[in-house]
C-alpha cells in the first residue's frame, strides 16, 4: 500500500512503532507464560519426587 504523500513518513513511523509495541507485548506475554509453565513443571516434579520417597 503506497502512501498518498511519499514525503509523509509520519504514518509509516506510527505503523512501525505500533508493530514494535505489539511484538514487544507478545514477547513479554510469551515469556511470562513460559516462565509460569516452567514453574508449574518444577512444582509438579517436586511433588512427584516427594510421593516417590
KAWO-V361822 format. One record per residue. N is the residue number from 1. SS is DSSP state (helix for helix, strand for strand, loop for the rest). PSI is psi as a letter, one per 20 degrees, with the letter a starting at -180 (999 if undefined). Layout:
n=N ss=SS psi=PSI
n=N ss=SS psi=PSI
This chain:
n=1 ss=loop psi=p
n=2 ss=loop psi=q
n=3 ss=loop psi=q
n=4 ss=loop psi=h
n=5 ss=loop psi=o
n=6 ss=loop psi=i
n=7 ss=loop psi=i
n=8 ss=loop psi=n
n=9 ss=loop psi=i
n=10 ss=helix psi=g
n=11 ss=helix psi=g
n=12 ss=helix psi=h
n=13 ss=helix psi=g
n=14 ss=helix psi=g
n=15 ss=helix psi=g
n=16 ss=helix psi=g
n=17 ss=helix psi=h
n=18 ss=helix psi=g
n=19 ss=helix psi=g
n=20 ss=helix psi=g
n=21 ss=helix psi=h
n=22 ss=helix psi=g
n=23 ss=helix psi=g
n=24 ss=helix psi=g
n=25 ss=helix psi=g
n=26 ss=helix psi=g
n=27 ss=helix psi=g
n=28 ss=helix psi=g
n=29 ss=helix psi=g
n=30 ss=helix psi=g
n=31 ss=helix psi=g
n=32 ss=helix psi=g
n=33 ss=helix psi=g
n=34 ss=helix psi=h
n=35 ss=helix psi=g
n=36 ss=helix psi=h
n=37 ss=helix psi=h
n=38 ss=helix psi=g
n=39 ss=helix psi=g
n=40 ss=helix psi=g
n=41 ss=helix psi=h
n=42 ss=helix psi=g
n=43 ss=helix psi=g
n=44 ss=helix psi=g
n=45 ss=helix psi=g
n=46 ss=helix psi=g
n=47 ss=helix psi=g
n=48 ss=helix psi=h
n=49 ss=helix psi=g
n=50 ss=helix psi=h
n=51 ss=helix psi=h
n=52 ss=helix psi=h
n=53 ss=loop psi=999
